[in-house]
Amino acid sequence: MPWWAITYLVIFVLFTIAGIADDLKRPNKVIYIGGETVTAIFVTIFIVGFFQESFGAALGIFVFPMLILGVFHEFMAAKRTMDAEIEDPEFSEKENIYLSNLGLILGNLFIVPGYVFGLMLGLRNVGL
C-alpha cells in the first residue's frame, strides 16, 4: 500500500475516534457509535482491499452491499447532524448555517475517497 493511503487511513481512524468521542455525549449513542465503527471498518476494508488484490478479490460482490450500507449511514449521519445542530449565539443565523454546511462538506469530502476506492474495488471484482 502506498504511503499516502496509509496516511489517509491513519488520519481517518483518528477522526473516527474523535467522532465516537463526540457521539458519547448524544442520546442513543450506541446506535451512532455502532454506525461510525461499521462504516470505518468498511472504508478500511475498501482501501486495503483495493491495494491488496487477493484480499479485495475474496470480498467479491459483497463490496456493493457494504458500499450501499456505508453511504446510507453517511446520509443519515449528515441528516442527524443537521437536525441536531445547535446554533452558536456568537454568530448570526446566516453564519451558523454557513459553518454547519462547511463542516458537513469538509467531513464528507474526507470520507468520499474511501467510498470511491470501494466502488473501484467492486467494479474490479465484477470485471469492469
C-alpha positions in Angstrom: 0.0 0.0 0.0 1.4 3.5 -0.8 2.4 5.8 1.9 -0.4 8.3 1.1 -3.1 5.6 1.5 -1.6 4.6 4.9 -1.5 8.3 5.9 -5.2 8.7 4.8 -6.2 5.6 6.9 -4.4 6.8 10.0 -6.0 10.3 9.8 -9.3 8.7 9.0 -9.1 6.4 12.1 -8.2 9.4 14.3 -11.1 11.4 13.0 -13.4 8.4 13.6 -12.2 8.1 17.2 -12.9 11.8 17.7 -16.3 11.3 16.2 -17.0 8.4 18.5 -15.9 10.6 21.5 -18.4 13.2 20.3 -21.1 10.6 20.0 -20.7 9.6 23.6 -22.4 12.9 24.6 -25.5 12.1 22.4 -28.7 10.2 23.3 -28.9 6.8 21.6 -25.1 6.8 21.5 -25.0 3.0 20.9 -26.6 3.3 17.5 -24.4 6.2 16.4 -21.2 4.6 17.7 -22.0 1.3 16.1 -22.7 3.0 12.8 -19.5 5.0 13.0 -17.5 1.9 13.8 -19.1 -0.2 11.0 -18.5 2.5 8.3 -14.9 3.0 9.5 -14.3 -0.8 9.1 -15.9 -0.7 5.7 -13.8 2.2 4.5 -10.7 0.5 5.8 -11.6 -2.8 4.1 -12.2 -0.9 0.8 -8.8 0.8 0.8 -6.9 -2.3 2.0 -8.8 -4.5 -0.5 -8.1 -2.1 -3.4 -4.3 -2.3 -2.8 -4.1 -5.9 -1.6 -5.7 -7.6 -4.6 -6.0 -11.1 -3.1 -7.9 -9.7 -0.1 -10.1 -7.5 -2.3 -10.9 -10.4 -4.7 -12.0 -12.5 -1.8 -14.7 -9.9 -1.0 -16.3 -10.5 -4.3 -19.6 -8.7 -4.9 -20.1 -8.3 -1.2 -18.4 -5.0 -1.6 -21.6 -3.5 -3.1 -23.9 -4.1 -0.1 -21.1 -2.7 2.2 -20.9 0.3 -0.1 -24.6 0.9 -0.1 -24.9 0.5 3.7 -21.9 2.8 4.3 -23.2 5.6 2.0 -26.7 5.2 3.5 -25.2 5.7 7.0 -23.3 8.8 5.9 -26.5 10.4 4.6 -28.3 9.5 7.8 -25.5 10.8 9.9 -25.5 14.1 7.9 -29.2 14.4 8.4 -28.8 13.8 12.1 -26.1 16.4 12.4 -28.2 19.0 10.6 -31.3 18.3 12.7 -29.3 18.4 16.0 -27.2 21.4 15.1 -27.0 23.8 18.0 -26.6 27.4 16.9 -23.8 29.4 18.4 -25.2 32.7 19.8 -21.9 34.4 18.8 -22.8 34.1 15.2 -25.7 35.3 13.1 -28.2 32.8 11.7 -26.6 33.0 8.3 -23.1 32.4 9.7 -24.3 29.4 11.7 -25.8 27.9 8.5 -22.6 28.6 6.6 -20.5 26.9 9.4 -22.8 23.9 9.6 -22.8 23.4 5.8 -19.0 23.9 5.7 -18.5 21.2 8.4 -20.7 18.7 6.5 -19.0 19.4 3.2 -15.5 19.0 4.7 -16.4 15.9 6.6 -18.0 14.3 3.5 -15.1 15.3 1.3 -12.8 13.5 3.6 -14.7 10.2 3.6 -15.6 10.2 -0.1 -12.2 8.8 -1.2 -12.8 5.7 0.9 -16.1 5.0 -0.8 -14.5 5.7 -4.2 -12.0 3.0 -3.5 -14.9 0.8 -2.5 -16.6 1.4 -5.8 -13.4 0.8 -7.8 -12.8 -2.4 -5.8 -16.4 -3.6 -6.5 -16.1 -2.8 -10.2 -12.8 -4.6 -10.4 -14.3 -7.6 -8.7 -17.1 -7.9 -11.2 -14.7 -7.5 -14.1 -15.4 -3.9 -15.1 
